[in-house]
């Protein structure tokens, strides 16, 4: 009881000291925004960042709270702040994306590459939302553009499809007076079931 009482007494002071760089058990603190329309792997990525095991769930409107965690690579430690895993539904993206972007230090924008290469309506939906995210962000934070579900694409066609996707998205940005490369810090394609691919995204938090 005495120990618990002391922790409550000293807790406000510990926050003040931490704000000045004392008692921190990490080098960098980040808020991550993971955005994208439905079924792109947002929850899988959030869970991977936070070392959460088990099946993913269908995120509801308003999102699911994400706990703070400190991740380690070599001698460097990064604190991922408490956050939100927001739904990819239109209403949720409309109501919560701007707030998530505003709070974030880094943005991961996910889309299903296996659908993008086949469905014209999906291409338009993803492109429109990506433009909105970039407009809200105004170049203030790095955006990592991630094409997921590449394991559903025929392996012999993968490189060609990657090139076509980038070409399509770049043409959309050129119409608005910029380029995909200027708007997004990195462009990558991953298999969500491949730990190496997922780890390559976690590495971006240490850069």
Helices and strands as residue ranges (DSSP letters): H 2-19, E 28-30, E 32-35, H 42-49, E 64-66, E 69-73, E 76-80, E 83-85, H 90-103, E 106-112, H 113-116, H 120-137, E 142-148, G 150-152, G 155-157, H 158-174, H 180-183, E 186-189, H 195-203, G 204-206
